[in-house]
Amino acid sequence: MSSAFWISGCGQPEVDGDHYTLDECKKELLEAEDFDESQKIDYIVVVKKERKMYLYRNGKVMSTFPVSLGKNPVGQKIKKGDNRTPEGTFWIHRKLCSPKYYRSLCISYPRPQDVEAAKRRGVNPGGSITIHAQPTWNADGHADSYTLANNWTQGCVAVTNSAMKQLWYAVREGVPVTIK
């Protein structure tokens, strides 16, 4: 289990209801209480054209969530700052807690081939791509319909806080993620 907690990508200020405080998030990670075997997901697929995320267990779709993508969603991520969501097969390499978003699942971008392609172009491939929840101003979900109707991230995949809550407990580090 990762011991990194305060990196941009997830977390939540203290709010009521289904939301958790940053301290509770950290405690779950430290005590390995961030996973529920009965809810296990073994594969995630994000279809950019549909703006949907599919969660699989044993080859069967268990849940589907609407998503927001990078502000410039068409095509492969080429460089840092292009606001594109990368395409390809990655894996969840860390769970994070931070004050910026509810929670976050880091994906393994850039892969070695992304670094090499960026190097050939003479650009920085970017990084810190996550599946994350809503910004703090939408902690209670009052603007989910707005955020899900728009692509607003810098290249990440954003879901509602309630979807992230399900993902958080269903996904372990190492789960493959395909974005297409």
Backbone as a chain_set.jsonl record, in Angstrom:
{"seq": "MSSAFWISGCGQPEVDGDHYTLDECKKELLEAEDFDESQKIDYIVVVKKERKMYLYRNGKVMSTFPVSLGKNPVGQKIKKGDNRTPEGTFWIHRKLCSPKYYRSLCISYPRPQDVEAAKRRGVNPGGSITIHAQPTWNADGHADSYTLANNWTQGCVAVTNSAMKQLWYAVREGVPVTIK", "coords": {"N": [[0.843, -1.179, 0.0], [0.487, 2.23, -0.721], [2.299, 5.0, 0.679], [2.077, 7.616, 0.095], [0.438, 10.669, 0.418], [-0.25, 13.42, 0.16], [-0.482, 14.55, -2.558], [-1.261, 16.247, -5.497], [-4.459, 15.565, -6.761], [-6.494, 14.125, -5.396], [-8.595, 13.792, -2.499], [-10.364, 15.62, 0.087], [-12.082, 18.308, 1.588], [-13.408, 18.667, 4.925], [-16.677, 17.537, 4.958], [-20.192, 16.814, 5.133], [-22.196, 13.738, 5.068], [-21.731, 11.381, 2.443], [-19.077, 11.904, 2.106], [-15.567, 12.04, 2.907], [-13.118, 12.976, 5.312], [-9.815, 14.32, 4.862], [-8.04, 13.247, 6.733], [-9.375, 10.855, 7.424], [-9.235, 9.53, 4.982], [-6.428, 9.188, 4.709], [-5.994, 7.529, 6.935], [-7.422, 5.224, 6.192], [-5.817, 4.346, 4.032], [-3.343, 3.872, 5.342], [-4.061, 1.826, 7.094], [-4.871, -0.097, 5.381], [-7.568, -0.26, 4.699], [-8.907, 0.423, 2.459], [-10.139, -1.11, 0.553], [-12.579, -3.385, -0.602], [-13.129, -6.613, -0.855], [-15.446, -7.919, -1.771], [-16.508, -6.136, -3.565], [-14.789, -6.033, -5.643], [-13.092, -4.88, -8.538], [-11.635, -5.744, -11.601], [-10.738, -4.642, -13.948], [-10.671, -1.66, -15.832], [-12.29, 0.338, -18.221], [-12.19, 3.185, -20.188], [-14.084, 4.945, -22.402], [-13.524, 7.369, -24.485], [-14.969, 8.692, -26.543], [-17.599, 8.089, -25.895], [-17.685, 9.156, -23.421], [-17.664, 7.652, -21.063], [-17.104, 5.359, -18.356], [-16.291, 2.027, -17.806], [-16.598, -0.552, -15.524], [-15.167, -3.629, -14.831], [-15.566, -7.029, -13.786], [-14.275, -10.168, -13.793], [-14.582, -10.255, -16.613], [-17.127, -9.237, -17.029], [-19.301, -6.433, -17.266], [-19.706, -4.469, -14.485], [-20.397, -1.97, -13.496], [-21.204, 1.277, -14.791], [-20.077, 4.528, -15.46], [-20.629, 8.017, -16.056], [-18.191, 10.294, -17.394], [-15.888, 13.067, -17.195], [-13.462, 14.56, -19.286], [-10.15, 15.563, -20.399], [-9.821, 19.041, -21.326], [-9.365, 19.213, -24.029], [-10.323, 16.848, -25.646], [-10.057, 15.121, -27.902], [-8.092, 12.74, -29.51], [-4.714, 11.495, -28.927], [-2.739, 12.083, -25.987], [-0.096, 14.304, -26.277], [1.77, 16.079, -25.254], [2.834, 17.763, -22.227], [0.462, 19.949, -20.876], [-1.289, 19.981, -23.044], [-3.883, 19.376, -22.525], [-5.129, 16.959, -23.091], [-6.543, 13.721, -22.686], [-4.738, 10.841, -22.077], [-4.347, 7.973, -24.268], [-4.534, 4.418, -24.377], [-3.244, 1.441, -22.76], [-2.955, 1.236, -19.352], [-2.138, 1.144, -15.837], [-3.406, 1.117, -12.488], [-1.453, 2.804, -10.286], [-1.259, 3.98, -7.808], [-3.061, 5.124, -4.944], [-4.41, 8.175, -3.881], [-4.678, 10.822, -1.453], [-5.693, 14.109, -1.116], [-6.203, 17.649, -0.638], [-7.424, 18.77, -2.878], [-9.208, 17.302, -4.636], [-11.845, 14.881, -4.209], [-10.968, 12.063, -3.987], [-8.344, 10.084, -5.496], [-7.157, 8.05, -8.174], [-4.181, 7.117, -9.392], [-2.894, 6.814, -12.662], [-0.654, 4.9, -14.743], [0.68, 6.71, -16.512], [3.228, 8.803, -17.739], [3.943, 6.11, -19.95], [6.865, 4.105, -20.845], [6.982, 4.192, -23.702], [5.506, 6.502, -24.203], [7.137, 8.457, -23.11], [9.375, 8.175, -24.748], [8.272, 8.842, -27.298], [7.583, 11.514, -26.822], [10.106, 12.54, -26.347], [11.283, 12.261, -28.878], [9.821, 14.196, -30.208], [10.687, 16.383, -28.891], [9.466, 17.364, -26.604], [7.864, 17.635, -23.344], [6.287, 14.861, -21.905], [4.337, 15.16, -19.995], [2.419, 14.311, -17.042], [1.174, 12.859, -13.975], [-1.445, 11.972, -14.339], [-4.694, 11.161, -13.509], [-7.526, 9.258, -12.306], [-9.988, 10.988, -11.011], [-12.133, 12.579, -8.535], [-14.539, 15.129, -7.872], [-13.884, 18.714, -7.877], [-13.237, 20.729, -4.933], [-15.207, 22.746, -4.736], [-17.437, 21.492, -5.634], [-18.065, 19.55, -3.799], [-20.35, 18.559, -2.542], [-21.808, 17.606, -4.643], [-23.642, 19.202, -5.958], [-23.263, 20.368, -8.442], [-22.822, 18.323, -10.242], [-24.167, 17.669, -12.647], [-23.401, 19.773, -14.282], [-20.529, 19.561, -14.29], [-20.215, 17.018, -15.378], [-21.255, 17.384, -17.886], [-19.377, 18.689, -19.271], [-16.018, 18.802, -20.572], [-13.342, 19.298, -18.606], [-10.934, 18.875, -17.314], [-7.296, 18.728, -16.949], [-6.409, 16.678, -18.422], [-6.966, 14.471, -17.026], [-9.273, 11.858, -15.945], [-12.427, 12.455, -14.83], [-14.819, 11.723, -12.333], [-17.978, 11.51, -10.553], [-18.198, 12.224, -7.002], [-19.573, 10.188, -5.67], [-19.272, 8.07, -7.476], [-16.495, 7.828, -7.346], [-16.226, 7.005, -4.725], [-17.241, 4.391, -4.899], [-15.362, 3.31, -6.725], [-12.978, 3.62, -5.227], [-13.113, 1.712, -3.158], [-13.35, -0.593, -4.634], [-11.156, -1.028, -6.23], [-7.828, -2.097, -6.482], [-4.332, -1.266, -6.302], [-2.545, -1.787, -9.316], [-4.559, -2.648, -10.999], [-5.572, -2.959, -14.37], [-6.084, -0.299, -16.755], [-7.76, 0.764, -19.529], [-7.809, 3.306, -21.874], [-9.584, 4.622, -24.424]], "CA": [[0.0, 0.0, 0.0], [1.277, 3.447, -0.844], [2.301, 5.893, 1.825], [1.984, 8.995, -0.396], [-0.892, 11.175, 0.729], [-0.53, 14.804, -0.17], [-0.073, 14.871, -3.915], [-2.434, 16.737, -6.212], [-5.227, 14.56, -7.464], [-7.687, 13.667, -4.695], [-8.77, 14.35, -1.176], [-11.608, 16.342, 0.275], [-12.207, 18.985, 2.861], [-14.44, 18.054, 5.755], [-18.064, 17.787, 4.595], [-21.094, 15.8, 5.684], [-22.75, 12.748, 4.151], [-20.898, 10.308, 1.919], [-17.731, 12.389, 1.875], [-14.641, 11.723, 3.975], [-12.081, 13.963, 5.551], [-8.473, 13.936, 4.443], [-7.484, 12.361, 7.758], [-9.994, 9.533, 7.287], [-8.665, 8.935, 3.776], [-5.075, 8.752, 5.058], [-6.102, 6.403, 7.864], [-7.807, 4.048, 5.397], [-4.644, 3.872, 3.301], [-2.351, 3.326, 6.283], [-4.561, 0.596, 7.7], [-5.3, -0.966, 4.274], [-9.025, -0.396, 4.741], [-9.385, 1.106, 1.268], [-10.53, -2.109, -0.432], [-13.612, -4.333, -0.208], [-13.011, -7.764, -1.77], [-16.752, -8.257, -2.355], [-16.806, -5.158, -4.617], [-13.577, -6.015, -6.469], [-13.084, -4.625, -9.98], [-10.323, -6.173, -12.078], [-10.38, -3.989, -15.2], [-11.401, -0.417, -16.084], [-12.216, 0.833, -19.593], [-12.754, 4.507, -20.422], [-14.318, 5.19, -23.825], [-13.564, 8.825, -24.567], [-16.036, 9.121, -27.449], [-18.866, 7.931, -25.164], [-17.519, 9.812, -22.122], [-18.11, 6.669, -20.071], [-16.16, 4.437, -17.74], [-16.877, 0.708, -17.561], [-15.878, -1.33, -14.515], [-15.332, -5.049, -15.111], [-15.14, -8.102, -12.899], [-14.316, -11.448, -14.498], [-15.047, -10.068, -17.979], [-18.507, -8.744, -17.063], [-19.46, -5.049, -16.824], [-20.385, -4.393, -13.193], [-20.903, -0.602, -13.346], [-20.858, 2.258, -15.82], [-20.154, 5.9, -14.951], [-20.271, 9.113, -16.958], [-16.917, 10.916, -17.048], [-15.374, 14.258, -17.855], [-12.102, 14.32, -19.758], [-9.369, 16.778, -20.601], [-10.514, 20.102, -22.075], [-9.105, 18.981, -25.449], [-10.412, 15.394, -25.486], [-9.882, 14.3, -29.106], [-6.73, 12.345, -29.826], [-3.753, 11.038, -27.92], [-1.932, 13.084, -25.293], [1.188, 14.452, -26.948], [2.726, 16.787, -24.404], [2.345, 18.451, -21.043], [-0.283, 21.173, -21.15], [-2.187, 19.92, -24.205], [-5.232, 19.121, -21.993], [-5.681, 15.73, -23.657], [-6.521, 12.516, -21.864], [-3.948, 9.856, -22.822], [-5.002, 6.752, -24.728], [-3.697, 3.232, -24.282], [-3.475, 0.598, -21.589], [-2.168, 1.663, -18.215], [-2.555, 0.446, -14.629], [-3.494, 1.966, -11.298], [-0.195, 2.613, -9.556], [-1.299, 4.568, -6.473], [-4.25, 5.826, -4.47], [-3.96, 9.4, -3.239], [-5.549, 11.716, -0.699], [-5.22, 15.49, -1.096], [-7.34, 18.549, -0.433], [-7.944, 19.336, -4.127], [-10.343, 16.515, -5.122], [-12.318, 13.918, -3.221], [-9.929, 11.026, -3.947], [-7.74, 9.946, -6.805], [-6.445, 6.835, -8.56], [-3.16, 7.499, -10.366], [-2.619, 5.823, -13.706], [0.771, 4.778, -15.051], [1.114, 7.578, -17.604], [3.58, 8.293, -19.051], [4.626, 4.827, -20.094], [8.145, 4.32, -21.541], [6.766, 4.581, -25.102], [5.054, 7.894, -24.216], [8.334, 9.26, -22.842], [10.205, 8.123, -25.954], [7.603, 9.621, -28.351], [7.726, 12.931, -26.465], [11.52, 12.878, -26.527], [11.485, 12.431, -30.327], [9.193, 15.474, -30.573], [11.34, 17.447, -28.147], [8.507, 17.927, -25.649], [7.641, 16.942, -22.078], [5.052, 14.095, -22.072], [3.38, 15.423, -18.925], [2.265, 13.226, -16.08], [0.182, 13.05, -12.912], [-2.788, 11.708, -14.867], [-5.442, 10.378, -12.533], [-8.978, 9.189, -12.281], [-10.282, 11.703, -9.767], [-13.506, 13.003, -8.323], [-14.893, 16.514, -8.121], [-13.159, 19.74, -7.131], [-13.848, 21.025, -3.633], [-16.413, 23.576, -4.855], [-18.56, 20.598, -5.935], [-17.954, 18.438, -2.849], [-21.664, 17.986, -2.224], [-22.414, 17.089, -5.868], [-24.686, 20.09, -6.479], [-22.985, 20.739, -9.831], [-22.421, 17.15, -11.024], [-24.709, 17.722, -14.01], [-22.557, 20.715, -15.015], [-19.172, 19.045, -14.509], [-20.264, 15.847, -16.266], [-21.654, 17.829, -19.221], [-18.245, 19.397, -19.852], [-14.662, 18.303, -20.394], [-12.739, 20.413, -17.892], [-9.684, 18.542, -16.632], [-6.067, 18.973, -17.704], [-6.047, 15.407, -19.047], [-7.442, 13.394, -16.153], [-10.639, 11.368, -16.087], [-13.133, 12.851, -13.612], [-16.109, 11.085, -12.043], [-18.616, 12.11, -9.376], [-17.671, 11.734, -5.732], [-20.192, 8.895, -5.355], [-18.607, 7.071, -8.317], [-15.154, 7.622, -6.795], [-16.365, 6.196, -3.507], [-17.337, 2.996, -5.343], [-14.058, 2.931, -7.282], [-11.972, 3.583, -4.161], [-13.2, 0.447, -2.421], [-13.402, -1.719, -5.564], [-9.938, -1.103, -7.038], [-6.506, -2.186, -5.864], [-3.216, -0.893, -7.16], [-2.221, -2.831, -10.29], [-5.681, -2.906, -11.901], [-5.365, -2.334, -15.669], [-7.008, 0.74, -17.22], [-7.639, 1.075, -20.946], [-8.475, 4.527, -22.295], [-9.612, 4.631, -25.891]], "C": [[0.884, 1.236, 0.0], [1.222, 4.287, 0.429], [2.27, 7.356, 1.387], [0.562, 9.499, -0.198], [-1.185, 12.536, 0.139], [0.03, 15.178, -1.524], [-1.332, 15.255, -4.653], [-3.162, 15.593, -6.897], [-6.446, 14.08, -6.719], [-7.792, 14.338, -3.354], [-10.056, 15.134, -1.075], [-11.588, 17.1, 1.58], [-13.311, 18.321, 3.666], [-15.82, 18.498, 5.3], [-18.899, 16.65, 5.155], [-21.446, 14.746, 4.638], [-21.77, 11.677, 3.751], [-19.442, 10.715, 1.721], [-16.866, 12.143, 3.111], [-13.636, 12.834, 4.138], [-10.747, 13.418, 5.063], [-7.846, 12.982, 5.453], [-8.073, 10.96, 7.679], [-9.444, 8.795, 6.076], [-7.264, 8.388, 4.07], [-5.094, 7.519, 5.956], [-6.475, 5.12, 7.113], [-6.614, 3.471, 4.644], [-3.623, 3.225, 4.221], [-2.776, 1.98, 6.85], [-5.082, -0.399, 6.665], [-6.797, -1.27, 4.333], [-9.676, 0.262, 3.531], [-9.849, 0.13, 0.187], [-11.533, -3.073, 0.171], [-13.626, -5.464, -1.236], [-14.342, -8.093, -2.454], [-17.145, -7.307, -3.488], [-15.711, -5.108, -5.691], [-13.862, -5.792, -7.961], [-11.695, -5.002, -10.475], [-9.896, -5.533, -13.393], [-11.265, -2.765, -15.375], [-11.193, -0.033, -17.542], [-12.892, 2.202, -19.636], [-12.871, 4.685, -21.933], [-14.543, 6.693, -23.984], [-14.73, 9.317, -25.418], [-17.406, 9.066, -26.767], [-18.882, 8.732, -23.869], [-18.079, 8.926, -21.014], [-16.951, 5.82, -19.596], [-16.913, 3.145, -17.435], [-15.994, -0.03, -16.567], [-16.205, -2.799, -14.705], [-14.884, -5.915, -13.942], [-15.343, -9.399, -13.667], [-14.944, -11.326, -15.889], [-16.46, -9.522, -18.121], [-18.552, -7.3, -16.559], [-20.285, -5.032, -15.549], [-21.015, -3.019, -12.963], [-20.444, 0.236, -14.526], [-21.049, 3.645, -15.226], [-19.917, 6.894, -16.071], [-18.976, 9.747, -16.473], [-16.753, 12.254, -17.751], [-13.921, 13.963, -18.2], [-11.322, 15.633, -19.798], [-10.125, 17.757, -21.486], [-10.372, 19.938, -23.587], [-9.136, 17.461, -25.643], [-10.084, 14.538, -26.717], [-8.404, 14.017, -29.337], [-5.886, 11.999, -28.616], [-3.055, 12.225, -27.256], [-0.553, 13.106, -25.937], [2.224, 15.088, -26.036], [2.024, 17.402, -23.213], [1.626, 19.728, -21.471], [-1.217, 21.118, -22.333], [-3.64, 19.62, -23.822], [-5.914, 17.917, -22.637], [-5.566, 14.595, -22.647], [-5.766, 11.456, -22.655], [-4.779, 8.638, -23.195], [-4.011, 5.604, -24.638], [-4.083, 2.412, -23.074], [-2.449, 0.962, -20.528], [-2.54, 0.772, -17.029], [-2.619, 1.448, -13.484], [-2.222, 1.742, -10.497], [-0.208, 3.236, -8.165], [-2.683, 5.129, -6.194], [-3.76, 7.028, -3.685], [-5.079, 10.118, -2.488], [-4.921, 13.101, -0.75], [-6.422, 16.402, -0.927], [-7.995, 19.037, -1.717], [-9.199, 18.63, -4.648], [-10.702, 15.493, -4.058], [-11.296, 12.81, -2.981], [-9.427, 10.818, -5.364], [-7.061, 8.596, -6.967], [-5.47, 7.233, -9.663], [-2.989, 6.399, -11.402], [-1.16, 5.949, -14.137], [1.194, 5.526, -16.315], [2.129, 8.573, -17.043], [4.265, 6.927, -18.981], [5.951, 5.076, -20.82], [7.957, 4.752, -23.0], [6.247, 6.019, -25.221], [6.235, 8.835, -24.003], [9.194, 9.317, -24.095], [9.583, 8.947, -27.087], [7.733, 11.121, -28.073], [9.165, 13.39, -26.685], [11.829, 13.117, -28.011], [10.898, 13.762, -30.807], [9.851, 16.663, -29.877], [10.415, 18.135, -27.149], [8.476, 17.093, -24.373], [6.327, 16.172, -22.216], [3.966, 14.443, -21.054], [3.302, 14.233, -17.998], [1.188, 13.564, -15.083], [-1.238, 12.907, -13.436], [-3.487, 10.77, -13.895], [-6.887, 10.191, -12.965], [-9.326, 9.856, -10.953], [-11.745, 12.111, -9.715], [-13.62, 14.507, -8.562], [-14.026, 17.497, -7.342], [-13.922, 20.103, -5.862], [-15.105, 21.872, -3.74], [-17.643, 22.735, -5.187], [-18.56, 19.391, -5.001], [-19.291, 17.781, -2.557], [-22.402, 17.478, -3.46], [-23.462, 17.993, -6.483], [-24.48, 20.448, -7.943], [-22.524, 19.548, -10.676], [-22.932, 17.22, -12.459], [-23.887, 18.69, -14.87], [-21.19, 20.102, -15.308], [-19.174, 17.842, -15.437], [-20.687, 16.208, -17.684], [-20.497, 18.49, -19.962], [-16.951, 18.625, -19.642], [-13.861, 19.457, -19.824], [-11.393, 20.116, -17.255], [-8.482, 18.904, -17.505], [-5.566, 17.696, -18.375], [-6.491, 14.22, -18.225], [-8.842, 12.944, -16.57], [-11.336, 11.697, -14.774], [-14.485, 12.152, -13.533], [-16.739, 11.834, -10.861], [-17.973, 11.552, -8.108], [-18.287, 10.385, -5.377], [-19.592, 7.782, -6.209], [-17.205, 6.781, -7.786], [-15.215, 6.795, -5.525], [-16.446, 4.716, -3.873], [-15.997, 2.509, -5.886], [-13.011, 2.715, -6.19], [-11.954, 2.235, -3.458], [-13.163, -0.778, -3.336], [-12.086, -1.979, -6.285], [-8.697, -1.162, -6.152], [-5.477, -1.631, -6.835], [-2.894, -2.074, -8.068], [-3.351, -3.137, -11.261], [-5.416, -2.218, -13.238], [-6.482, -1.344, -16.029], [-6.745, 0.956, -18.707], [-8.452, 2.329, -21.234], [-8.402, 4.561, -23.811], [-10.606, 5.632, -26.433]], "O": [[1.92, 1.263, 0.663], [0.228, 4.281, 1.155], [2.42, 8.248, 2.221], [-0.4, 8.843, -0.596], [-2.294, 12.767, -0.341], [0.915, 16.027, -1.625], [-2.377, 14.637, -4.448], [-2.538, 14.749, -7.54], [-7.395, 13.645, -7.371], [-7.139, 15.352, -3.107], [-10.765, 15.291, -2.069], [-11.116, 16.574, 2.588], [-14.063, 17.502, 3.139], [-16.109, 19.694, 5.259], [-18.36, 15.636, 5.599], [-21.049, 14.846, 3.478], [-21.06, 11.123, 4.59], [-18.652, 9.923, 1.207], [-17.379, 12.049, 4.226], [-13.341, 13.555, 3.185], [-10.577, 12.213, 4.879], [-7.191, 12.014, 5.067], [-7.352, 9.978, 7.849], [-9.213, 7.587, 6.127], [-6.954, 7.251, 3.716], [-4.314, 6.586, 5.766], [-5.908, 4.058, 7.37], [-6.419, 2.256, 4.618], [-3.098, 2.154, 3.918], [-1.944, 1.097, 7.061], [-5.665, -1.423, 7.022], [-7.231, -2.387, 4.053], [-10.854, 0.617, 3.569], [-9.944, 0.509, -0.98], [-11.372, -3.526, 1.305], [-14.089, -5.278, -2.361], [-14.347, -8.508, -3.613], [-18.021, -7.633, -4.289], [-15.722, -4.225, -6.549], [-14.741, -6.421, -8.552], [-10.692, -4.636, -9.862], [-8.82, -5.835, -13.907], [-12.464, -2.815, -15.101], [-10.071, -0.067, -18.047], [-14.024, 2.359, -19.178], [-11.879, 4.589, -22.656], [-15.61, 7.214, -23.66], [-15.407, 10.272, -25.039], [-18.269, 9.901, -27.033], [-19.94, 8.965, -23.285], [-18.847, 9.367, -20.159], [-15.972, 5.591, -20.307], [-18.014, 3.161, -16.885], [-14.781, -0.12, -16.752], [-17.375, -3.182, -14.738], [-13.952, -5.576, -13.212], [-16.444, -9.692, -14.133], [-15.735, -12.176, -16.298], [-16.941, -9.362, -19.242], [-17.924, -6.972, -15.552], [-21.418, -5.514, -15.523], [-22.052, -2.915, -12.307], [-19.435, -0.056, -15.168], [-22.054, 3.914, -14.568], [-19.09, 6.647, -16.949], [-18.69, 9.739, -15.275], [-17.396, 12.53, -18.764], [-13.24, 13.215, -17.499], [-11.775, 16.664, -19.301], [-10.964, 17.36, -22.294], [-11.181, 20.475, -24.344], [-8.081, 16.843, -25.789], [-9.854, 13.337, -26.577], [-7.576, 14.928, -29.357], [-6.283, 12.182, -27.465], [-2.813, 13.248, -27.896], [0.078, 12.065, -26.12], [3.393, 14.701, -26.032], [0.801, 17.546, -23.186], [2.114, 20.484, -22.312], [-1.889, 22.109, -22.621], [-4.523, 19.609, -24.68], [-7.142, 17.865, -22.716], [-4.619, 14.526, -21.864], [-6.119, 11.192, -23.804], [-5.769, 8.311, -22.542], [-2.805, 5.791, -24.801], [-5.113, 2.652, -22.443], [-1.244, 0.989, -20.779], [-3.196, -0.253, -17.213], [-1.967, 2.492, -13.515], [-1.94, 0.621, -10.075], [0.742, 3.043, -7.406], [-3.386, 5.559, -7.109], [-2.808, 6.924, -2.912], [-6.255, 10.029, -2.842], [-3.735, 13.251, -0.457], [-7.558, 15.95, -1.066], [-9.048, 19.672, -1.648], [-10.152, 19.293, -5.058], [-9.941, 15.271, -3.115], [-10.814, 12.652, -1.859], [-10.019, 11.32, -6.32], [-6.467, 8.065, -6.029], [-5.888, 7.642, -10.746], [-2.943, 5.214, -11.072], [-0.52, 6.978, -13.92], [1.989, 5.011, -17.101], [1.906, 9.132, -15.969], [5.05, 6.644, -18.076], [6.144, 6.163, -21.364], [8.706, 5.6, -23.485], [6.511, 6.688, -26.22], [6.322, 9.884, -24.641], [9.688, 10.382, -24.464], [10.298, 9.681, -27.77], [7.967, 11.905, -28.993], [9.404, 14.502, -27.156], [12.546, 14.055, -28.359], [11.438, 14.38, -31.724], [9.6, 17.814, -30.234], [10.554, 19.327, -26.877], [9.0, 15.98, -24.335], [5.326, 16.769, -22.612], [2.807, 14.065, -21.228], [4.039, 13.26, -18.156], [0.375, 14.458, -15.318], [-2.134, 13.643, -13.02], [-2.951, 9.731, -13.51], [-7.39, 10.87, -13.86], [-8.99, 9.335, -9.889], [-12.484, 12.006, -10.694], [-12.878, 15.077, -9.362], [-13.498, 17.164, -6.281], [-15.113, 19.816, -5.739], [-15.998, 21.732, -2.905], [-18.771, 23.206, -5.04], [-19.017, 18.316, -5.388], [-19.354, 16.57, -2.347], [-23.516, 16.968, -3.339], [-24.119, 17.596, -7.446], [-25.443, 20.801, -8.624], [-21.899, 19.741, -11.719], [-22.208, 16.868, -13.39], [-23.7, 18.446, -16.062], [-20.739, 20.121, -16.453], [-18.231, 17.658, -16.208], [-20.494, 15.409, -18.601], [-20.618, 18.815, -21.143], [-16.802, 17.891, -18.665], [-13.71, 20.489, -20.478], [-10.766, 21.02, -16.704], [-8.636, 19.329, -18.65], [-4.429, 17.643, -18.843], [-6.403, 13.079, -18.681], [-9.493, 13.555, -17.416], [-10.886, 11.266, -13.712], [-15.194, 12.012, -14.53], [-16.1, 12.689, -10.249], [-17.287, 10.53, -8.147], [-17.597, 9.52, -4.837], [-19.417, 6.664, -5.725], [-16.77, 5.63, -7.773], [-14.337, 5.968, -5.282], [-15.801, 3.88, -3.24], [-15.548, 1.416, -5.542], [-12.252, 1.746, -6.228], [-10.886, 1.683, -3.195], [-12.962, -1.893, -2.855], [-11.913, -3.037, -6.89], [-8.542, -0.387, -5.208], [-5.723, -1.539, -8.038], [-2.963, -3.227, -7.641], [-3.126, -3.824, -12.257], [-5.076, -1.035, -13.265], [-7.645, -1.523, -15.666], [-5.627, 1.294, -19.098], [-9.63, 2.413, -20.886], [-7.324, 4.533, -24.404], [-10.751, 5.762, -27.648]]}, "num_chains": 1, "name": "protein.A"}
